[in-house]
């Protein structure tokens, strides 16, 4: 079946947000597209088209009060003509450089895997390393539900969460589960297993953002001086339904972050410095890019309030790299200011006051995909500075 809904009254700048959120209306949706100011949803759901339309209209109402796509929100542009216009994903798959396990879940092989390591090395050496006394930390891939509760992730981005649990510590349950799998001839995705009875309420989820562990690690501490700067890379996980078919939108991805925790001026000044460093790198590497004021894709009904506040206070900037093949850009880096939200939530103190925080994020796979989408796999046509730095890095001992 196909549900068709008019987008009359919804600003074009919000069409992408609506398309993204509509993927979560029903698990049996097969395709979503926006054409001629209408959204078309192909589905095999037991819901009627009228019921589907009612849910789409709920989302339209959520996103219809505000147009955040103003040209003046672009802070910086480095527009260049790049040599590659092909479908880089298709080429990487065809050449067996990446293996698609399912939409958004890839195995990366050489040379893509080397490019990812080089990009992370560059973000550390060329940006994080320019801040004095930066500390490197290492984080687990899982995070406490209690920690996500403190960051308001459950209420702001509930659709992203990958819960982790296990079989109950009960010999009968463990043996019964094992026998049921054996009887079925192996794991069956649609097997009628009573997982709710066999598994406890999750204590952990997969970590959706690198910086959360930093704040968790500083809980109840009082910092000295003006604050501290931490850098870390970790695997992050966000479930995004059919949106994983979009270019660069991964289920499992690597996020390098630089995290600022301290006094307000310390965080604000270093955040502004990071923006200048990223702009310098975009020019040096000659990537077709722009920096703009942005907002997080809040999923809940207070989207308008949260998104407007973020934009009006300029709390989030994104560096977007153009993807010629699809004539769109994707966010590859973000620069965020959280005020004292996390300092208060985790009781991180600067003297008697709660610390403020900010962070700079680099999506490693997205950077690699976007760079190759502009320049392709032929290194001879890569920008000279990028190529020289990449080759110099390759010569470094492991």
Secondary structure, 3 states (H helix, E strand, C coil): CEEEEECCCCCHHHHHHHHHHHCCCCCCEEEEEEECCEEEEEECCCCCHHHHHHHHHHHHHHHCCCCCCCHHHEEEEECCCCCCCCCHHHHHHHCCCEEEEECCEEEECCCHHHHHHHHHHHHHHHCHHHCCCCEECCCCCEEEHHHHHHCCHHHHCHHHCCEECCECCCHHHHHHHHHHHHHCCCCCCCCCCCHHHHECCCCEEECCCCHHHHHHHCCCCEECCCEEEEEEEEEEECCCHHHHHCCCCCCEEEEEEEEEEECHHHHHHHHHHHHHHHHHHHHHHCCCEEEEECCCCCCCCCHHHHHHHHHHCCCEEEEEEEECCCCEEEEEEEEEEEECHHHHHCCCEECCEECEEEEEEEEHHHHHHHHHHHHCCCHHHCCHHHHHHHHHHHCCCC
